[in-house]
Amino acid sequence: MAILERHRRPSPGGDSLSGDLPNSLVIDCHYGSAPDEGVFRGEGLLAVDPGDGGPVHVFGAASAASAESAESAESVASRVPVIEARRYGGQVVIASDAPVVHTEHQGGLEAALARWGDAFAEPAGVRPRPSPTVWCSWYQYFSEVTQEDVAENLTAMDDLAVPVDVVQIDDGYQAAPGDWLTPSGRFDDLPGLVRRIREHGRRAGIWIAPMVVARKSALFAAHPEWMVTDPASGDPVFAGDVLGDSCAALDLTHPDAAEYLADTLRAMRGWGVDYFKIDFVYAGALEGRRHEDVTGVEAYRHGLRLIREAIGPEAYLLGCGAPILPSVGMVDAMRVGPDIAAYWQNPSGHPSEPSQANATRNTVARAWQHGRFWINDPDCLMLRPEVERREDWARTVERYGGLRASSDRLRGLDEWGLETTRRLLTPADPTPLV
């Protein structure tokens, strides 16, 4: 436990720790239950800026690749320590449920996080490589995408001279999460579509949620023993709803489940897919009973290694819906915020729900990770005329965007949208932004 003098000014709502200002770097991502009111929580990392020009205090976990992790701090190879800050009188008290490293840095909050990030990533040997430019089917067609929709946009890229490297087929091609090689009724020849993409001189990409299985899927019915289970009840651990499909977490420590997933990815690689967006992968880190007696984080990292081995070192790997620190050094790029949307503010007001405001907030707050941990993916451009405040989102992507992707029906763009899409679809520079 550490106690710091409190210098930060109170928030407008009263004498409390200030972390909800427009330029706040607080991210609403909590491990387990939400913290009490007035408590700020970080999973593996928490920084305190006294606000008086003094050093920023950073409390962080050790890198999974750090040789000193066993002695100096909790390593994210097995578990992510939960760190909390709360005010007592004129002091800020920092507490963690496991040992962490405390460092001090001059130069402000962003500079402190950048220096901490350098030290965290260095043992993992992170060397970010530029990302390709991408067209993604999701934000125009969502799960109702058809093979003809992808083909139409493939032709439009040629006709409209849109500089797309990768055509990524998103959710909707599969019968259900888990049944990845069984096509939905809207796709009758996925390998043929991949072949067509490559014949147009572009790379083929695919979305997959490799660590979840829909309860309605054929895989779940055939192999319930492959699921992570609750130790008390023996029921499959709930891994969330994927577009309305209630899902369980796949146990990738089970040899047969691991081979199933590896075979699936190798099949896609054999079609010619060399860009993989892996989503909802937090499910791989959920705690529960597995074939091997490991923690959730250990199982998650095992799953990432399995995926990388199956797709090969040359394929590009984009993480999404992922634990941040345990993923460092294991993916090429990472989505750093919630989904973008056609509206600025989500009606619910929740900071983790899809909206341009939430995506912008996270993209700016996590800019220090770009070029250190991976290439940051702010999420796709949506520049068709009906998108609210599309100019603001384009400026955010231009300033902070690492991985650049478009997710509009290209023939539906107006002159400004098309020209801006062409201009912003440039390969990511792996140089850190901060």
Buried (B, 14 or more C-beta within 10 A) or exposed (E): EBEBEBBBEEEEEEEBBBBBEEEEBBBBBEBEEEBEEEBBBBBBBBBBBBEEEEBBBBBBBBBBBBEEBEEEBBBBBBBBBBBBBBBEEEEBBBBBEBBBBEBEBEEBBBBBBBBBBBBBBBBBEBEBEBBBBBBBBBBBBEBEBBBEBBBEBBEBBEEBEBBBBBBBBBBBBBBBBBBBEBBBEBBEEBBEBBEBBBEBEBBBBBBBBBBBBBBBBBBBEEBBEBBBBEEEEEEBBBBBEBEEBBBBBBBBBBEEBBEBBBEBBEBBBEBBBBBBBBBBBBBBBBBBBBBEEBBBBBBBBBBBEBBBEBBEEEBBBBBBBBBBBBBBBBBBBBBBBBBBBBBBBBEEEEBBBBBBBBBBBBBBBBBBBBBBBBBBBBBBBBBBEEBBBBEEBBBBBBEBBBBBBBBBBBEBBEEEBBEBBBEBBEBBBBEBBB
